[in-house]
């Protein structure tokens, strides 16, 4: 009881400190509201509904009719095209949130974004400028703004208008769908990715930027990022049951049906060619911006591929086209050391590109590990797997993951994807779990990488959750909790294949994590967050640590009580069940029931029930 009360007092003090810090932050932010020069203009823009005027200006360019056989550009004057381009750029700046914006400014931008409804016009512009964009046209070079640049900006506008807004994503995908034999927004995206902009394998920076922006649009459409409550949304996506739902899975399946997998793989293969990897490795001052754009394209295309890998069918299709090899090459490229990074601790501007490439590759590998055969191939190498499609994997990919977590130790996204990949690899696979722990020759091993990132990012809840899952999946079948536990056949076979005995492995697994201080981390870091407390409890339980769930009653605390009570787990209390059937005169002809009913009726004044 004393421990429980002290815990409540410390928790109460921490909450007060957090409230004071939040109040100070609010005061600072309120004082900084006037420092944002965009806020007055955005507020006026919102109150006057001027965004509808800008949306109407998107129609200043006349689009050809659906029945037209040839594109007629003579009807659009250079002035109209220039007005269209400036309108698109203005809308991008209005809707795009930036890190320098205050909370109020971001809220106003979110409200304006919810009002954006010109998606049919947006998809029409995508289709039109996809058809007229070609580098082989000499007249395109003479224009003040090329068709390709306008197409890039249209895609950017689509991305910023759909980001963090589920209703806008659905509106974009459904725009012009089944109208004039058009497939809607997804059909426009596929046409952009298949745009024949060059007859050779050499592409301009504009073309690479176009594909990179398109991949970012795909990532936005297939990822749930609208975490606002229903009251905060001016529009919502309602299902047949009348509740707000995510459209990400539906968009993924529709992209998969229209055949986007091989298209994205071709982009990844092009962007990961030899000159792009060489660009990362050199790191000299004579850097080529086109080569940097190729690496950015690789990161964007891999990110788009990652959000598509949501079920086993799509994962197998990705593996069939050769995505495992591309992911391995991308991960190794992100880990390459160059001479400039060795001389300067901050590195050059390739550093940000390398981090993006590494995190995208780890995220893709994390999703691919949803398939048991594939994750075993990645973890153990092709010598331990019968998969013929991954013969290039001569060794485990675990050392590369651990090295990535150590190299980019200050990046929480890389750490989260690394822990998530370990959690997926170890799930139901004792061989993979032991392989993660045995890799201690380089960078300290998987257990050390997991514990280090948990201590480095104590307030990053997704990372804490994935790390707890990784610990639990690793130790759940390798730790022998008591003498009566029985090791399954797969674990026994795996243990016999190693150089040490099964008993030694079962004991060392628990000691490895406990020696790293994981018990304190799980109790005082992961256990403090609502999003990771359940996983932390499960990890402590599987490690054999004494742990119990405690519930807090707000009403009891408000009335002066401790407000705590231990949550009973299933199986802890013996049920009040008598398995033996016994005859009873009171129930079978003894008159006991009738006598009791009559007694109750008489006590109620002789009335009936």
RARAQUI-V611565 format. One record per backbone hydrogen bond with DSSP energy under -0.5 kcal/mol. NH is the residue of the N-H (numbers start at 0). CO is the residue of the C=O. E is the energy in kcal/mol with one decimal. If there is no record, write none. Layout:
BEGIN
nh co e
NH CO E
NH CO E
END
This chain:
BEGIN
nh co e
4 0 -2.8
5 1 -2.6
6 2 -2.2
7 3 -2.1
8 4 -2.5
9 5 -2.6
10 6 -2.5
11 7 -2.8
12 8 -2.4
13 9 -2.4
14 10 -2.5
15 11 -2.2
16 12 -2.5
17 13 -2.7
18 14 -2.6
19 15 -2.5
20 16 -2.4
21 17 -2.6
22 18 -2.6
23 19 -2.3
24 20 -2.4
25 21 -2.6
26 22 -2.4
27 23 -2.6
28 24 -2.7
29 25 -2.8
30 26 -2.1
31 27 -1.2
32 28 -0.7
32 29 -0.7
34 31 -1.1
35 31 -0.6
35 32 -1.3
36 34 -0.9
38 35 -1.1
40 36 -0.5
41 37 -2.6
42 38 -2.6
43 39 -2.2
44 40 -2.6
45 41 -2.3
46 42 -2.7
47 43 -2.1
48 45 -0.8
49 44 -1.6
50 44 -0.6
51 48 -1.2
52 49 -0.5
53 49 -1.7
54 50 -2.2
55 51 -1.8
56 52 -1.4
57 53 -0.6
57 54 -0.8
58 55 -1.6
59 56 -1.6
61 59 -0.5
62 60 -0.5
67 64 -1.8
72 70 -0.7
75 72 -1.0
76 74 -0.7
80 76 -2.1
81 77 -2.3
82 78 -2.4
83 79 -2.3
84 80 -2.3
85 81 -2.4
86 82 -2.2
87 83 -2.3
88 84 -2.3
89 85 -2.2
90 86 -2.4
91 87 -2.1
92 88 -2.0
93 89 -2.0
94 90 -2.3
95 91 -1.9
96 94 -0.6
100 97 -1.2
105 101 -2.4
106 102 -2.2
107 103 -2.2
108 104 -2.2
109 105 -2.3
110 106 -2.1
111 107 -2.3
112 108 -2.3
113 109 -1.9
114 110 -1.0
115 111 -0.6
115 112 -1.0
118 116 -1.7
119 116 -0.5
121 117 -1.5
122 118 -2.7
123 119 -2.2
124 120 -2.3
125 121 -2.0
126 122 -2.5
127 123 -2.4
128 124 -2.7
129 125 -1.5
130 126 -1.6
131 127 -1.7
132 128 -0.9
136 133 -1.0
137 135 -0.5
139 136 -0.6
140 136 -0.5
140 137 -0.9
141 137 -0.6
142 138 -0.5
142 139 -0.6
149 145 -1.9
150 146 -2.2
151 147 -2.0
152 148 -2.1
153 149 -2.2
154 150 -2.0
155 151 -2.1
156 152 -2.3
157 153 -2.1
158 154 -2.0
159 155 -2.5
160 156 -1.9
161 157 -1.2
162 158 -1.5
164 161 -1.4
168 164 -1.5
169 165 -2.0
170 166 -2.2
171 167 -2.3
172 168 -2.1
173 169 -2.4
174 170 -1.0
176 173 -2.0
177 181 -2.5
178 175 -1.5
179 177 -0.5
181 178 -0.6
183 175 -0.6
184 171 -0.7
184 172 -0.8
186 182 -0.5
187 183 -1.7
188 184 -2.0
189 185 -2.4
190 186 -2.0
191 187 -1.9
192 188 -2.2
193 189 -1.7
194 191 -1.4
196 194 -1.9
202 200 -0.5
207 203 -2.0
208 204 -2.5
209 205 -2.3
210 206 -1.9
211 207 -2.2
212 208 -2.7
213 209 -1.9
214 210 -2.3
215 211 -1.8
216 212 -1.7
217 213 -2.0
218 214 -2.2
219 215 -2.1
220 216 -2.2
221 217 -1.7
222 219 -0.9
224 222 -0.6
226 224 -1.0
231 228 -0.7
232 228 -0.8
237 235 -0.7
238 242 -2.1
241 238 -1.7
244 236 -1.6
250 246 -2.1
251 247 -2.3
252 248 -2.4
253 249 -1.9
254 250 -2.5
255 251 -2.4
256 252 -2.0
257 253 -1.6
258 255 -1.1
259 254 -1.4
262 258 -0.5
263 259 -2.5
264 260 -2.1
265 261 -1.9
266 262 -1.6
267 263 -2.4
268 264 -2.7
269 265 -2.2
270 266 -2.6
271 267 -1.7
272 269 -1.3
275 272 -0.9
276 272 -1.6
277 273 -2.2
278 274 -1.5
279 275 -1.3
280 276 -1.8
281 277 -2.3
282 278 -1.3
286 284 -1.5
288 286 -0.5
291 287 -1.8
292 288 -2.1
293 289 -1.6
294 290 -1.6
295 291 -2.1
296 292 -2.4
297 293 -2.0
298 294 -2.2
299 295 -2.5
300 296 -2.8
301 297 -2.3
302 298 -2.1
303 299 -2.2
304 300 -2.1
305 301 -2.2
306 302 -1.7
307 303 -0.7
307 304 -0.5
308 304 -0.9
308 305 -0.9
309 307 -2.1
314 310 -2.1
315 311 -2.6
316 312 -1.7
317 313 -2.4
318 314 -2.4
319 315 -2.1
320 316 -1.4
321 317 -0.6
321 318 -0.8
322 317 -2.1
325 321 -1.3
326 322 -2.6
327 323 -2.1
328 324 -2.3
329 325 -2.5
330 326 -2.3
331 327 -2.4
332 328 -2.2
333 329 -2.0
334 330 -0.8
335 332 -1.0
338 280 -0.5
338 281 -0.8
341 337 -1.3
342 338 -1.5
343 339 -2.7
350 347 -1.9
352 348 -0.7
353 349 -2.7
354 350 -2.3
355 351 -2.2
356 352 -2.4
357 353 -2.6
358 354 -2.8
359 355 -2.2
360 356 -2.0
361 357 -2.5
362 358 -2.3
363 359 -2.1
364 360 -2.5
365 361 -2.3
366 362 -1.7
367 363 -2.3
368 364 -1.5
369 366 -1.5
370 367 -1.6
371 369 -0.5
374 370 -2.6
375 371 -1.7
376 372 -2.0
377 373 -2.5
378 374 -2.1
379 375 -2.8
380 376 -1.8
381 392 -3.0
383 380 -1.4
384 381 -0.7
390 387 -0.8
392 389 -1.5
393 391 -1.7
396 377 -2.8
400 396 -1.7
401 397 -2.5
402 398 -2.4
403 399 -2.2
404 400 -2.1
405 401 -1.7
406 402 -2.8
407 403 -2.4
408 405 -0.9
410 407 -1.6
411 409 -0.7
414 410 -1.7
415 411 -2.6
416 412 -2.5
417 413 -2.2
418 414 -2.5
419 415 -2.7
420 416 -2.3
421 417 -2.0
422 418 -2.5
423 419 -2.1
424 420 -2.5
425 421 -2.3
426 422 -0.9
428 425 -1.6
432 428 -2.1
433 429 -2.6
434 430 -2.0
435 431 -2.0
436 432 -1.5
437 433 -2.3
438 434 -0.8
439 437 -2.3
444 441 -1.3
445 435 -1.6
447 443 -0.6
448 444 -1.7
449 445 -2.3
450 446 -2.3
451 447 -2.3
452 448 -1.8
453 449 -1.6
454 450 -1.7
455 451 -1.9
456 452 -1.9
459 456 -1.0
460 458 -1.1
463 459 -2.2
464 460 -2.6
465 461 -2.2
466 462 -2.5
467 463 -2.3
468 464 -2.2
469 465 -2.3
470 466 -2.4
471 467 -2.6
472 468 -2.8
473 469 -1.9
474 470 -2.5
475 471 -2.1
477 474 -0.6
478 474 -2.0
479 477 -0.5
479 505 -0.6
480 478 -0.9
484 481 -1.3
491 487 -2.3
492 488 -2.6
493 489 -2.2
494 490 -2.6
495 491 -2.3
496 492 -1.1
497 494 -1.3
504 500 -1.8
505 501 -2.3
506 502 -1.7
507 503 -2.6
508 504 -1.9
509 505 -0.7
510 506 -1.7
511 507 -2.8
512 508 -1.3
513 509 -2.3
514 510 -2.6
515 511 -0.7
516 513 -1.5
517 512 -1.8
520 516 -1.5
521 517 -2.8
522 518 -2.0
523 519 -2.8
524 520 -1.9
525 520 -2.0
526 521 -1.2
527 524 -0.9
528 525 -1.2
531 528 -1.1
532 528 -1.2
535 531 -2.2
536 532 -2.3
537 533 -2.1
538 534 -2.2
539 535 -2.4
540 536 -2.3
541 537 -2.3
542 538 -1.6
543 540 -1.1
544 539 -2.3
550 564 -2.7
552 562 -2.4
553 551 -0.7
556 552 -2.1
557 553 -2.5
558 554 -1.4
559 556 -1.5
560 555 -2.7
564 550 -1.3
566 548 -2.4
567 565 -0.5
571 568 -1.9
576 574 -1.9
578 576 -0.8
586 583 -0.7
587 583 -1.9
588 586 -0.6
589 584 -1.8
591 584 -0.5
592 585 -1.1
594 590 -2.3
595 591 -2.0
596 592 -2.1
597 593 -2.3
598 594 -2.2
599 595 -2.1
600 596 -2.2
601 597 -2.2
602 598 -1.9
603 599 -1.1
604 601 -1.5
605 600 -2.2
606 600 -0.6
END
